[in-house]
Amino acid sequence: MTISNPIGPVDATKVPRYAGLGTFARLPQADNVPDYDVAIVGVPFDGGVSFRPGARFAPSSVREASRLLRPGYHVELGTTPVEKAQFVDGGDLACTPYDNNVAVKQIEEQAAQFVAEGKTVIAIGGDHTIALPMIRATTAVHGPVALLHFDAHLDTWDTYFEQEITHGTMFRRAFEEGLLVEGRSMHVGIRGPVYDKDDFLRDHEFGFQIIRCSDIDEIGADGTAARIKERIGDMPVYLSIDIDVLDPAFAPGTGTPEMGGMHSREILRIIRSLSGLNIVGADVVEVAPAYDHADITSLAAATLVFEMMALLTRE
């Protein structure tokens, strides 16, 4: 991080957290600072969903939930993100809701305006389709990345209803396009049935390693983090978190919930153990506010974004 004397969020001791503009964690807008280290952008697109729609409304919902955050000192990681780097809210990347192929190109083009050497972008989806254009924009600057993917589902199908770009196919496309470092990518939190056992065979051929939720039962959060760090090493990493990696008890507001998921405290411990990874891009996706209760899913997503902010600034 290179910017000295960063401009932080609105002071909550002077303006209550429920008041004022609803940027993420009440950070400054990108247009209001001369430069930035990390941009947080919304991507309100859900044209790739296969079950319940509504993730297009997540960026605004997650921003509202982020008002509850105190984005100063992170106790567990011992860092004060907003004092160590210039974080900004870059607004929403606008795209058509009617054509997935066009939307993906539009997202990639707009994301490219934020991605640069020495700068990181965290995207708030939207459905998981948005990871493909975000990875494309990221690898255009950093080269191929290791993908660290938290999700209940593999997302490496070939097509769904003959469509090649959906929220269940985008990582297969990323592999086919040479965007992923071979043999360094991982799925974490996988569970539930699949259409065919060959789904796992194909996934292995794409170079992914899988840590299922049942594996986490055996090795715990610390063992999971150790496997991740051993697998990825010092590779540039794109971190993608589908909120349905959490059990529906902790994240009911999502499009394709699966029973037997991770607990909130469990994923936070794993994420906080990833210090040292070279994270060059990230997203949190698949929040569907219409199915949420008391904003707990949006709050979970907002908290995970803050954890990413802390990881990026921990020395």
N, C-alpha and C positions, 0 to 999 in steps of 0.2 A: 504494500500500500504506500502511495507516494505523496498524497496531499497533506500538507501541514495545516493545523488549525481548522479542521472540518467544521461545517455548520451542522449542528445536531437537530434533533426533533424539537417541536414546541415544548416549552417548559411546563410540565403538568402541575407545578406548584403555582403557576400564574394563570394558566388556562386549563380548566378541568379536562380530563381525558375524553369526556363525551362531547366536548365542544370543538369548534373549529373545523378546518378542512379534513376530509377523511382520506388522506394519503396513508400509505402503509406506515404504521407506527408513528404517524404524524411527522414523517421525515420531510425534508424540503423537496419540492418538485425539481426535476432535472433542469428546467429552464431558469430556476432561481439561484443556481450556483454556477461558478465559472467552470468547474470541472468535477469529476467524480471518480471514485474507485469502483463502486458497486452500484448497479442500477437494478431496481426491483420493478418488473413490468407485469402487467396483467395481459392475459391472452384469452379473451372471452369467446372461445370457440368450442362447440360441442357437436359438430356435424359428424364425428366419427364414432359416436356411442353405439353400443349394441343392445342396450337394455333401457335404463331410465335416463332421459335427457335432463338437462338443467345446469350443467357445469359452466355454461356460458355466463351464469350469474355469480360465479365464484369469486372473480377478482374483487368485485365491490363488497361481497359478503366477508371475504377474508380481510380486506382492508378495515372494514368496520370492526370485526373481532379484534384486530390488532391494536385498536385503541386501548385495550385492556393491558397490553404489554408495557413493561417498564424497560425500554431498550437501552438502559445504561449498563450497569455492572452485571456481568454474568457470573454468578457465584461459583458454579461448578468448574467452569473453564478459566476463571480468573482473568477475564478480559472485559474491557469496556469498548464494545465495537464502535459506537458512534464518536468516540474520541480518537480512535486509531485509524479510521478511514472515513472518506466521504461517501455516505450512502444517500441515494436519492430514489424517489419514486418516479419512474419514467413514464407513468401513465399506461394506457392500454394500447396494444398493437391491434389495429383494426383490420378485419378481414371479412370476406363474404361468408354468409351462413349457408350458401346454396351449392357450393362446388368445393369439395375437399381438396382437389388438386390445385385449384386456384388459391384457396385459402392458405394452403401450406406454402406456396410460393410467396404470397403476400406477407405471411408471418416471417419467413426467412429473410426477406428483403428488409423489413423493418427492424428485425432483431440485429441484423448486420450493422445498423446505424449505432447500436449500443456496444456491440462486442468489439474489443480492440486489445492489443497487447497491453497488459497491465491493468485491464478492466475486466470485471466479471459481471455476468447478468444472471439474476435469479428470476425465473418466470413463475407466475401464479396462473395455472390453467383455470378453466378450460379442461377439456378431456385430454387423455394421454396422447392423442394424435399430435399435439403441439410439440412433443418432445423431438419429433423428427426434424422440423424446420429449425428448432433451437439448436440441436446437435449439428445440423448442417452449417449454421452460422458460426457456431463455436469452433468447429474443425477447420473452417476456412481460415481462421487465425492461428489456432494452436496445433493443427494437424490431428490425426486420428486419436481418439480418446478411449480410455477404459470406461465402460459403463457400469455404474453401481446403481442397481435398480431395486427399489423396495416396492413390493407389489404382491397381491394375492395371485396374480396371473402372469403367465410368461410373456405375453404380448409379442410372440414370434410366429403367429399364424402366417400363412401365405396370403390368403384372401378371405373375405367374409362377404357373402352374397355377391361374389365376383368383384368386390371392391378391393383394390390393393392398398389403399391408404385409409386406415381406420385406427381406433384406439387399441386394437388387438394385433396389428400387423407392423407397426412403425419400426420396431427394433429389428425385424427381419429385413425391412428396407434399408435400415442403417447399416446392417451387416453387409448386404449385397452391394451397397454403395462404397464400401471400404472405409466407413467412418469410424469403425471400432478397432482397437488394437486386438489382434488375434490372441486368444488364450488368456485375457486379463479381465473379462467382464463377468459380472455376477448378478444373479437374482436372489433377493432375500425376502423371506416371508411367504413364499409360494405355498398354496394349500388348495384344497377342494378338488373335485373331479375335473376331468378334461374330456373332450369329445373322443379322443383316441390316444392310446399309449404312445403312438408314433410321434405325438406332439413333443414328447420329451426326447426322443431320439433325434429329431430334427434340431431341437434346441441345442443339444450337445454338439451336433455338427457345426453349429454356428459359433462354437467356442465359449459358451456360457457355462459357468459353474452355478449350482443351485444350493441354497440353504433354505430348506422348507421350515415352516413353523414347527413341525414335529422334530426337526433337527435342533431348533432353538430350545425345545423342551429338554433336550439331552445336554447340549453344550453351554446353554445360558447366553446371556447378553455379552459377557466378556469373551467367551469362546467364539461367538459370532464375529465380534469386532476383530479378534486376532486373525481369523480366517480371511476376512476382508482385506486387512492390511497386508497379509502374506501374499494374497493373490494379486493385488493391485500394485503394491510396491510404490515406486516413485513415478509411475505413469501419470500423465494428465488425466483427470477424472471428470466425467460428467455425472452428477448425482441427480437421480430422478426418483421422486417419492410419490407414488400413487397412494392417496389417503386410505384406500381400501386395504392397504397392508395392515391397518389397525382392525381389530375386531369390531363388528357393528355396535357393540356396547359402548365403544369409545369414539366411533365415527359412523353414526347411522346415515348421515347425509352424503351418500355417494351412490353412483349409478349401478354398480355391480357388487354389492356386499357379499362377503363370504364368511361363514362362521369359523371360529377357531383361530382368529387372528392375533396379532401382537397387542399387548397392552401399551397404553401411552407411556408409562414409566419405562417399559422395556425398550421401546424404540428410542426414547430420549437417551437412555444409557448407552445404547449402541452408537448413536450419532455423536454423542459427546466423546466417545472413545476413538474417533476417527481423526483426531488431531495429527497433523503431519501429512495427510493426503494432499496432493496437489489438485485441488478442486478448481476447475476453470469454467464451470457452468453448472447450473442446477435448475430444477423445477419442482414444484409441488402441485399436483393435479387431482382432478376427479372429485372435487368437492361439489356436491349438488345441494344447494341450500334449501330447496323446497322439501327435502326429506330429512332435514336436520331438526334437532330439538335443543332449544336454549343455546343455539349457536356453538354447540360443543365441537362439531366437526370443523367449522370455520376457525374456531380458536385453536384446535389441534394443528391445522395447516399454518396459521399465523405463527404459532410457537415454533414449528419446524423451520419456518423461514428465519426466525430469530436465531435458532440454533445454527443455521448455516452462516448467518452474519458473524456469530461468535467464532465458528471454526475458521472463517476467512481472516480473522484478525488475531487469533491466538498465536503468540510467538513460541 
